[in-house]
Amino acid sequence: MAVSSPRAILRLLGGKARNTWRALTSMGTALVLLVLLALAAVPGALLPQRSLNASKVDEYLALHPVLGPWLNRLQAFDVFSSFWFTAIYVLLCISLIGCLTPRTLDHLRNLRAVPVAAPRNLTRLPKHAATQLTGDAEQLGAQLAGRLGGWRTITRRSDDATGTVEVSAEKGYLREFGNLIFHFALLGLLASVAAGRLFGYEGNVIVIADGGPGFCSASPAVFDSFRAGATVDGTKLHPMCVRVNDFTADYLPTGLATSFTANIDYQIGDDLRTGHWRPYQLEVNHPLRVDGVRAYLQGHGYAPTFTVIFPDGQTRTQTLQFRPDNPLTLLSSGAMRFDPPAGVYPDADERRKHQIGIQGLFAPTEHLDDKLLSSAFPAMDDPAVAIDVYRGDTGLDTGRPQALFILDSRLIEQKRLTKVARSNLKAGEEIRLDDGTRVRFDGAVPFVNIQLSHDPAEIWVLVFAMTMMAGLVVSLVVRRRRIWIRIAPAGPAGTVNVELGGLARTDNSGWGDEFERLQTRLFGKEA
């Protein structure tokens, strides 16, 4: 068997590469990739995403021990940063660039080109009309061409002795321009979204209202969850400080919320140096926008306050958010851990054995079924808690991360943390333990979940989205039309035969009525 020459192999590879490139840069391929991109985004809407809520992903994996690991391998919990979503995204951009470049060059050539000459037989065109007019062929040709305002026209005279004059006219060049604008804007939109993912960041933080400490966005460590772009290392965040003065919510009698409002103070820029605070009313869908940073009001709940009074009278007070388990009534669950003050117990080991853990439910409006606590309404009309009190090692000194809303079950199973009391308490009530320690429920304050986002390409996303809509409207409204008028001298002196032929270069809808109006415009009557 003869071995192919290197030149033949290169020609073969070049041909395959050329065919692959042509297939990739066709409009059909771009449409398929656009549909694939939309389908690829569906898992990101149906499944919890690690960048938004890692705890939800862990919960899903625990509930689906068979399916969950397979979805994790397929990056179904990191859809928008997965290799397959990125591949579709990049291929779509390449396809659009390769498709639009030759179309743009063709459009530029068409803009410089003159309308084509009339076909030999105008009667074969989809639309045709004929009439006789009085006048000179050349003068009449110039007159009819002048009536075609908005059309690109050219008048041609025959080289033979017949004295025939032809007017070629075309309009609708703006349709392809709008089409190109739409697709280039789509490409710009994709690039802007990608730039936002690369250079932007997004962080969520719980802020206690009514005198809570607030927060400053100087480091990712202050956020409860933080999603950084690929180029963001967290060292150059836009510094901003926020404190929540109060939070109010309006509810229907059914418990459905109608509005949320947080009155906040914020510092940014020179305010951080001067200590000046600026007031702002933060509402859902009305974020604070300043210096490229957006602050959104994402959610709310309640943070109960407990005071532990140790046997020697020293106290520890803590206010910590509970997780809303019922979005309609805001029945919430959570846990707290208290370390005794120094001096209460003789050494560190003894103090570790007398740490206090609290775990239970908080109801903003108490409703009891026997002793089972639930909430009747989301507003804080009659706050109450149902708690289990534990004593022992709560894990504060281990350095091991723990869940925020529950105590460490391993410590309970190992008897290092023992339940010593259970009680339902209203604001101001307390429970006394066997060693004289008292646990008092002091009430609760609202908390809000604030999201800070920085997207340097945000304005470009808006610009390209609006440009897409404008280009789409133009491409749908404008229609390509081409007509020819042939004026030939007739037998009687001063009489000419006029033929009008029309062709719809895009859609034919309405072309019949439009052609009739065009006849009236040109000849003053229907031909």
Summary of the structure (lengths in Angstrom):
residues: 527
radius of gyration: 37.4
end to end distance: 73.8
largest distance: 129.1
contacts: 1561
relative contact order: 0.13
helix: 34%
strand: 34%
